[in-house]
Amino acid sequence: MDQKKEQKIDFVAKKTPIRIMEVGPRDGLQNEKTQISLTDKIQFIDHLIESGIQEIEITSLVRKEKIPQLSDAQELLAHYQNHSHWKHFWVLIPNKVGLEKAVDLKVRNVAFFTSASELFNQRNINSSVQESMQRIQEMISYNNELPTHQKMHMRVYLSMVFGCPYEGDVPYEKTFKLIEQLLQWGITDFEIGDTIGVAGPKQVEDFLKQLKQHFHIDQFAMHFHDTRGMGIANVLISLEVGIKSFSSSAGGIGGCPYALGSAGNVATEEVIYLFERFGLTNLPDPKKVAQAAIKLNEKIHRPMSSKLSQYYQKNSK
């Protein structure tokens, strides 16, 4: 990397703290064939907190038959209700019924989702993009009508932004139109997802430069999957363009059960390690994140995709 680009990254990152959303307990575990016990999930989350990670998406209030791996969501949330980290936890919400449960459980941060791909939306949640947007609007309205002390911070995930297994390339204009509508409804926190890991650095750069022409870049987080080994490179180019918020998964575990070809997420410990190499400070401990992933992996019983976790695992013996 040339000196000009390195200086640009240093300026972008050091002027504003990096935000990392750990999604391993939800996005990571939802695609695993092995059913992880509630006790093991709690241990995993506790280890992530000990690593210094602030924001953690811990589960989704989805129907048990939809994603059995998250069937203990209410029990998990009840366990943490009085935890000092409670205000930093996030829950993915599929519909108003789930949102009502979130209110009962005193959840503070909720995420909604839709897709820039019409066919993926049909396969994933059995509704059109328009129908899913109407559902999000209904949940936003419901949240806005709550008493002040019950109102939750809202974020919207936009998936399949860089490509879909059913539609192929997805025009950026589709994503921009969704963002414009959501902004009108009051959403200011967005996550852009490369759900099947098809994007490369040049495509990510082109997308983000166009995004910056229409919207304020600080409203966006990037979520990369590492299907083709481009995850960390895409994080790097995003940082250079000005993104300071990223979602990732300890150990690189995860994937979407309804997205063909979706492999694991970019690994949190590798994202942190990358930022450390640029001299950023006040970051979680990548070794402790890796250790959390290693301990979880003992329950999953399959090789980790994270090279850094593999390194720590090998050198801890």
N, C-alpha and C positions, 0 to 999 in steps of 0.2 A: 504494500500500500504506500502511495506517495505521501510526502510530508504534508501537503496541502489537505489531503483527505483526513489524515490522522489529526491534524490541528482542528479541523472542523468537528470531528467526533469528540475530541476533548472539550471543545467549547460547548457543544450541544449538551453533552452529558454532565459536565461539571457545573453548569449554570442552573440546572434543574435536576432534582433527585430522580433516579431511575425507580420505576414502579414495577414490581414483579408480582404477578398473580399466579399462585401455585394451584394447579387444577388436577393434580394427581388423585386426590381422594374421590373426585367425581369423574372427570373426563378420563383419568387414568384407569380407574377400576371398572368403569361401566362396560368396557369391552373385553374384560378378562373372563376366560372360561371358568376359572377357579373361583368359587364363592368365598370371599374373604369375610371372616367373622367380624362382628361388631367390636370385639375386644382388640383384634388386630388393626382395625381401621382407627380406633382411638389411639393405639400405640403409634401408628404411622403419623397421624396428625400431631400428636404430642411431640414427636421427634422433629417434625417440620417446624413447629413453633420454637423449639429449642435451638434450631439452626439460625434463627433470626428472621425468618420469613414473616412478613406482616399479613398480607392478604392471602386467604386460602378459600378456594371454592370446595366446600366439603361434601356436598351431596346435591341431589335433585329431588324435589317432591313430585315424582312421576308415579304413575300407576305401577304397582308391584309386578304385574304380568308383563308390562312393557319393558322394563329393565330390572330383572330380578336381583342383579348385583347391588342395586340401590334400594332394595325393599326395606331396609332398616333405617331409612332416612329420618323418620320422626324420632326414633329411639336415639339416634346419633345426635340430633339437634337438642333433644331434651337433656342429654348428658352434658352438653356444653353451655346450656343457657346461662349459668352463673359463672362461667369462666371469664377470666380477665381479658381474654382474646376475642370474646364474643362479637364485639363491634367490628372486627376485621374479617369475619366469616361471610362467605357468599353462598347463595343457594340458587340453583337453576330452576326456574318455574315454567311449566309448560302451558298452564291455563289458569283461569280465575279460581277454580277449585283448589289448585295448588297454592295460589296466592292467599286464599282465605286460610289455608292451613298454616302458611308462613306467618300470617298475622297472629294466629292463635299461639304459635311457638315463639313469638316475639323476635322474629328474624329481622335483622337491620339492613341487609343488602341483598337484592334480588337481581337475577339476570333473566332476560327473555331472549328468545331466539327466532330467527327466520332465515331464509336462504335467498340468495340472489338467483338461484336456479329453480325454475318452476318444477321440473321433474324430480329434483331431489326433495323439494318440499312435499310433493305428493308421496314419495317413498318413505320419507322420514316421519312426517306427522299427519299424513293422509289429508292434506288440505292444500289449496292453492296458496301462492304467495299473498294474494289479496286477502284471503280468509285468515291467514296467519297474522297479517298486519292488523286486521280488524280485531283479532284476539288480543294482540298487544295493546291496541288502543283501549280496549275494554279494561285491561289490567292497569294501564296507566291512569285511567279515569277513576277506577276503584281505589287505587293508592292515593290519588290526589284528594279524594273525599274523606280519607281517614283523619282522625285527630292528629295534631302535630306530633305527639309523642309516639304515634304508631307508624307514621309515614316511613317508608323504606327508600334507600337510595337505589336507583334503577340503572341498569346497564343493558344494552341490547347487543347480542352476538349476531353478526352477519356471516353466514357460512357460504362455502363454495364460491368465494369471490374471484379466485384465480383459475377456476376450472372445475368441471363436474364430471363424474364418471358416466352420467347419462346424457348430458347435453354437450360435453366438450367445453370449448372456450365460453366464458361468460362475459359479455360486454360490460365494461366498467360502468357505463351509464345506468345499468340496472341497479347497481349498488348505490350510486349517487342519488338516484331517485328515492330509494328507500331511506337513505340518510336524511334527505330534505324533508320527507314526510315525518320522520321520527323527531327531527328537530322542532317542527311545528307543534308536535305533541308534548314537547318539553324534555325529551331525552338529550343529554349532553355527554354521555359516556358510552362509547362504542368499542366493540372488538371486531377486528377484521380477520376472518379465518381462511387460511389455506387448508381446507379440511382434508384433502387427500394428498397434500404434499407435492403438488404438481408445479408450484411456482419456482422460478429461479431468480437470482439477484437482479437481473436486468428488468424482468417483468415487474418485480416488486418496486424497483426504483421508478419505473414509468408510471405505475399505478399511484404511488405516493406523491409524485410530482403533480399529477393531475388532481389528486385529492386536495393538495394544498392550494390549488387554484380556486377551489370552491368552498373549503371548510377550514376551520382552525385545527391545526395538526395536533394540538394538545388534548383534543377530545377523543383521540383514537389510541387503541392498543392493538398490537399485532399478535396473532396466534398461529404459529407455524407447526406443521407436522413434518416429520423427517423421513418420509417415505422414500425419497430419492437422495437422501444425504445432503440436502440443501438447507436444512433448517437453520443451522448456525450462521451460514453465509447470508441467509435472508434476514436474520436478526441484525447482523452487522450493517447491511445496506440500509435497513430501516433506521438504525441509530444514526447513520450518516445523514440521512434525509431529514431527521429531526424527531423521530418517534422516541418517546421516553417511557413507554408503558408496554409490557410484554406479558403474555401468558405462556406458561410452560409446565412441565410435569417432571417431578423427581424421578430419576432413572430413565426418563424418556418413555414411560409406560403410557398406554392409552390408545385412543382411536375411537372413531364413531362406528357403532354397530350397524348403522344404516347407510354407510358410505363405502361402497366397494373400493378396495385399494387403499383404504386409510390405515396407515401404520401408526407407530407411536408418535407422541409429541416430541418437539425439541426438548432436550433434558435441561431442567432448571439449573443443576449444578454446572453444566457446560456454559449456559448463558451467563451465570455469575462469574465463572472463571474467565470468560471472554471480557467481561466488563472490568474485572480486576487487572487484566493485562493492559488495559488502557489507563490504569491508575485511578479508577473510580474507587471511592471509599464508602463506608456506611452500608455495605452490602451484607446479605446473609452469608454464612460460612458454607462454601461449596462442599467441603469435606463432610460436614454434618448433614447436609442435604443428601449427599451420596450415601452416607451411612444409613439414613432413613430409608432410602430406596433399596439398599442391600438387605436390610432387615425385612422389608416388605417382600422382596424377591424370594426370600426363603419360604414364603407362604404361597407364592405364585408358581414357583417351580419351572421357570423358563429363563433363558439367557436374557440379560439386560442389553438394551441397544446403546446405552450411554457408555462411551469409551472412558470417560472420567470415572464413573462408578466401577467399571471393570478394573481400572488401574488401582483404585483404592482397595477394592476387594482383593486383588492379587497381592498388593503390598502390605496388607494388614495381617497376613498370615505369618 
